[in-house]
Amino acid sequence: MYINKPRHFCQDLKLPKTTVDSSGAIVYNYIATMDRFIIGDKVIYPTQGIGIIEDVQDENLYGEDFHIYHLRIRANNTLIMVPSANTEEIGIRKLISEKKIKNVYAFMRNGSVKVSKN
């Protein structure tokens, strides 16, 4: 069962344990996490196709905290768990709107591109 609770950009502000530096001052390390996707977002996974974000969880693996997207691939119903830090490297991105698709086709019909020998 998946709980569909919305998540927003910069929703989480995590405060790790404070540390004390050599002078005895308390050091606070603020880490803001930016969620690119929320539950229900339709995304493109380049090597797999279109998928839907089913869940977003914070998990602790080997002593490290990870923000994990649970992504269900539509073509074969596979569930893939992707750390949020890897989404850009993998190329996972949201689908574009129909209006943006029309703009792309309009540019391809009417736009000009300079071609170099390089």
Backbone bond lengths (Angstrom), bond angles and torsions (degrees), N, CA, C in turn:
res aa  C-N    CA-C-N  psi(-1)  N-CA   C-N-CA  omega(-1)  CA-C   N-CA-C  phi
1 M - - - 1.448 - - 1.523 109.08 -
2 Y 1.308 116.29 133.53 1.452 121.34 -179.25 1.529 109.42 -109.78
3 I 1.304 115.58 136.51 1.458 121.04 177.49 1.514 106.78 -95.62
4 N 1.318 116.49 124.67 1.447 120.96 -176.90 1.522 110.16 -95.49
5 K 1.320 116.41 77.68 1.457 118.83 176.07 1.520 108.41 -104.14
6 P 1.336 117.39 128.19 1.457 119.43 -177.17 1.520 111.96 -67.13
7 R 1.320 114.92 147.56 1.459 121.26 176.34 1.521 106.71 -123.97
8 H 1.294 117.96 149.50 1.453 122.45 -174.69 1.513 110.40 -125.62
9 F 1.343 116.34 160.88 1.454 120.80 176.70 1.522 109.21 -57.29
10 C 1.309 115.53 138.53 1.471 123.31 178.02 1.523 112.25 54.41
11 Q 1.305 117.79 29.62 1.464 120.82 179.58 1.514 110.26 -67.45
12 D 1.317 116.26 -40.00 1.456 120.35 -175.15 1.519 110.06 -95.38
13 L 1.291 116.74 127.04 1.451 121.73 170.44 1.509 105.03 -120.46
14 K 1.318 115.57 106.05 1.459 120.01 -174.13 1.513 109.73 -95.45
15 L 1.296 115.74 138.00 1.448 121.81 177.36 1.522 108.55 -115.65
16 P 1.325 117.92 102.26 1.453 118.59 177.75 1.520 109.88 -68.89
17 K 1.298 115.79 171.91 1.463 119.89 178.72 1.516 109.73 -54.71
18 T 1.308 114.99 140.47 1.458 118.75 177.33 1.518 109.31 -73.98
19 T 1.318 115.08 154.13 1.455 120.80 177.62 1.523 108.74 -124.27
20 V 1.295 116.65 163.52 1.453 122.06 177.97 1.515 107.79 -115.54
21 D 1.348 115.97 126.16 1.468 118.27 -179.78 1.523 110.93 -82.02
22 S 1.323 116.51 -177.60 1.473 121.11 -174.02 1.523 113.24 -63.60
23 S 1.351 116.69 -23.35 1.464 118.71 179.59 1.527 112.32 -88.02
24 G 1.331 117.03 -2.85 1.457 120.76 179.85 1.516 113.47 93.56
25 A 1.341 117.60 0.84 1.466 121.26 179.64 1.527 110.12 -78.38
26 I 1.328 115.81 143.82 1.464 120.89 177.41 1.523 108.48 -79.62
27 V 1.318 116.54 131.13 1.457 122.55 -179.42 1.524 108.17 -110.25
28 Y 1.337 116.18 123.93 1.460 121.40 176.73 1.521 108.20 -104.32
29 N 1.312 116.60 127.27 1.458 121.46 178.34 1.521 108.47 -107.63
30 Y 1.330 116.23 113.41 1.460 120.98 179.97 1.521 108.91 -97.82
31 I 1.295 115.55 129.49 1.460 120.46 178.23 1.522 106.96 -124.80
32 A 1.301 116.62 114.88 1.466 120.29 177.13 1.514 107.98 -95.01
33 T 1.315 117.26 128.80 1.457 120.34 177.49 1.515 108.29 -104.44
34 M 1.319 115.99 132.97 1.455 120.39 179.97 1.519 108.57 -106.78
35 D 1.297 115.51 118.62 1.465 120.35 177.37 1.514 107.90 -85.26
36 R 1.309 115.72 120.20 1.459 119.19 177.55 1.515 111.27 -82.12
37 F 1.329 117.46 -29.08 1.455 120.57 -174.30 1.525 110.19 -125.16
38 I 1.327 115.10 153.21 1.459 121.03 174.00 1.527 107.91 -121.96
39 I 1.311 115.64 165.16 1.464 120.96 178.82 1.527 109.19 -58.53
40 G 1.322 115.31 131.19 1.463 121.01 -179.39 1.516 114.28 99.28
41 D 1.335 118.28 -13.36 1.463 120.55 178.20 1.519 110.47 -64.01
42 K 1.325 115.37 138.39 1.457 121.20 173.41 1.527 106.61 -94.76
43 V 1.328 115.58 130.68 1.460 120.90 -175.42 1.524 110.76 -133.44
44 I 1.322 114.85 163.77 1.460 121.44 174.37 1.522 107.50 -106.36
45 Y 1.326 115.52 126.11 1.464 121.99 172.66 1.528 104.28 -106.78
46 P 1.340 118.31 110.05 1.469 121.39 -168.49 1.527 116.67 -48.85
47 T 1.310 119.54 -41.02 1.464 119.41 -176.57 1.525 112.86 -92.89
48 Q 1.340 117.58 -4.72 1.461 120.36 -175.20 1.526 114.12 -119.77
49 G 1.320 117.73 -30.25 1.459 121.04 -178.64 1.517 111.57 115.52
50 I 1.319 115.78 -153.26 1.461 121.94 -176.88 1.522 109.95 -84.16
51 G 1.330 115.31 139.77 1.452 121.07 178.60 1.514 111.05 -141.72
52 I 1.327 115.58 171.50 1.464 122.37 179.19 1.520 108.17 -125.47
53 I 1.327 116.56 134.59 1.459 121.36 175.61 1.533 107.40 -73.11
54 E 1.335 116.50 112.95 1.463 121.17 -178.95 1.515 113.12 -92.25
55 D 1.324 116.92 -29.74 1.453 119.83 -176.15 1.517 108.74 -157.91
56 V 1.318 115.77 154.28 1.461 122.52 175.15 1.518 105.87 -131.74
57 Q 1.333 116.82 121.10 1.463 120.39 -175.93 1.515 111.31 -133.57
58 D 1.323 114.52 150.75 1.454 121.32 170.19 1.519 106.62 -96.96
59 E 1.325 116.60 123.39 1.457 120.86 -177.73 1.524 109.66 -127.43
60 N 1.323 115.46 149.44 1.447 121.46 178.25 1.520 108.01 -110.02
61 L 1.345 115.36 116.26 1.456 121.01 179.25 1.516 108.50 -124.46
62 Y 1.311 116.16 124.91 1.459 122.43 178.58 1.527 112.33 53.97
63 G 1.321 116.12 37.22 1.458 121.11 176.85 1.510 115.17 82.71
64 E 1.316 118.58 2.17 1.461 121.78 178.39 1.522 109.37 -114.94
65 D 1.345 115.51 143.02 1.461 120.75 177.88 1.522 110.10 -89.31
66 F 1.326 116.13 134.46 1.453 122.36 179.15 1.520 108.90 -128.83
67 H 1.323 115.52 145.16 1.460 123.58 173.63 1.524 104.99 -99.27
68 I 1.329 118.04 113.62 1.461 122.59 -170.26 1.526 110.87 -113.74
69 Y 1.347 115.94 130.37 1.461 121.85 171.98 1.525 108.18 -94.08
70 H 1.335 116.83 132.32 1.462 122.36 173.43 1.528 105.70 -99.14
71 L 1.317 115.33 111.63 1.457 122.69 -172.08 1.526 109.73 -114.41
72 R 1.328 116.48 121.42 1.472 122.12 179.25 1.525 108.24 -97.91
73 I 1.330 116.76 118.74 1.462 122.48 179.16 1.527 108.65 -79.23
74 R 1.330 117.14 128.12 1.464 121.86 -174.80 1.531 113.07 -69.14
75 A 1.327 117.65 -37.31 1.466 120.85 -173.04 1.521 113.17 -64.49
76 N 1.342 117.85 -37.94 1.461 119.37 -174.70 1.524 113.44 -132.11
77 N 1.338 117.05 10.51 1.466 123.34 176.38 1.537 113.67 62.36
78 T 1.337 116.84 24.10 1.459 121.86 178.82 1.527 110.20 -78.54
79 L 1.328 116.46 140.23 1.453 121.40 174.97 1.526 107.79 -100.98
80 I 1.334 115.96 123.00 1.455 122.11 179.23 1.520 108.08 -116.81
81 M 1.331 116.58 133.79 1.460 120.88 177.01 1.525 107.65 -105.30
82 V 1.336 116.05 120.83 1.452 121.95 -174.21 1.527 109.64 -122.41
83 P 1.333 118.25 123.52 1.471 119.79 173.57 1.531 109.68 -63.55
84 S 1.322 117.07 138.02 1.462 120.29 -176.97 1.520 111.85 -59.61
85 A 1.319 117.82 -29.49 1.459 120.97 -179.91 1.529 112.00 -67.15
86 N 1.330 118.40 -17.64 1.468 121.91 -176.94 1.520 113.77 -98.78
87 T 1.327 118.55 -5.88 1.463 119.98 -173.39 1.520 112.73 -61.84
88 E 1.331 116.94 -40.28 1.464 119.54 -179.28 1.524 110.92 -69.00
89 E 1.330 116.63 -42.81 1.470 120.89 179.92 1.526 111.42 -62.38
90 I 1.334 116.62 -40.24 1.465 121.60 179.59 1.524 110.39 -72.39
91 G 1.337 116.47 -31.75 1.463 120.85 -179.28 1.516 113.29 98.50
92 I 1.321 116.98 17.63 1.463 120.09 178.75 1.520 108.06 -69.08
93 R 1.334 115.64 131.17 1.463 120.35 -177.50 1.522 109.95 -149.90
94 K 1.333 114.77 159.86 1.465 120.61 178.62 1.527 109.71 -72.29
95 L 1.324 114.78 155.47 1.461 120.11 173.70 1.523 108.76 -69.50
96 I 1.332 117.33 153.37 1.448 119.13 176.30 1.524 109.10 -95.78
97 S 1.319 115.96 159.17 1.463 121.03 -177.11 1.526 110.94 -74.42
98 E 1.319 115.40 164.14 1.459 120.98 178.53 1.529 110.58 -62.28
99 K 1.339 116.33 -35.42 1.469 120.48 179.07 1.528 110.16 -63.17
100 K 1.328 117.20 -42.45 1.465 120.02 179.38 1.520 111.31 -66.74
101 I 1.328 117.10 -35.00 1.462 120.44 176.95 1.522 109.97 -63.10
102 K 1.348 116.60 -42.23 1.465 120.52 177.74 1.523 110.49 -62.55
103 N 1.337 117.27 -37.97 1.467 120.62 177.81 1.527 111.15 -64.07
104 V 1.331 117.30 -38.97 1.464 121.34 178.55 1.531 109.62 -63.28
105 Y 1.341 117.17 -47.07 1.468 119.99 179.35 1.520 111.39 -64.03
106 A 1.334 117.68 -38.96 1.466 120.98 178.52 1.523 110.25 -62.84
107 F 1.323 116.96 -42.19 1.465 120.09 178.00 1.525 110.78 -63.74
108 M 1.327 116.30 -41.23 1.468 119.70 -179.07 1.532 110.70 -64.76
109 R 1.338 117.26 -33.53 1.461 120.95 178.74 1.530 111.54 -74.96
110 N 1.335 116.68 -41.85 1.462 120.90 -168.53 1.524 114.99 -113.13
111 G 1.301 117.40 -16.58 1.464 120.11 -174.75 1.511 112.24 -76.65
112 S 1.322 114.68 156.89 1.459 118.95 176.14 1.517 109.00 -116.44
113 V 1.293 115.71 145.08 1.452 121.58 -178.28 1.520 107.85 -128.89
114 K 1.341 116.81 132.14 1.455 120.51 176.67 1.524 108.44 -82.97
115 V 1.302 115.85 127.66 1.455 122.12 -179.39 1.515 107.82 -107.78
116 S 1.326 116.50 130.15 1.466 120.00 177.58 1.529 109.36 -113.29
117 K 1.298 116.37 169.92 1.459 120.66 179.27 1.518 111.85 -80.27
118 N 1.305 117.16 -7.59 1.456 122.29 -176.29 1.483 111.89 -71.62
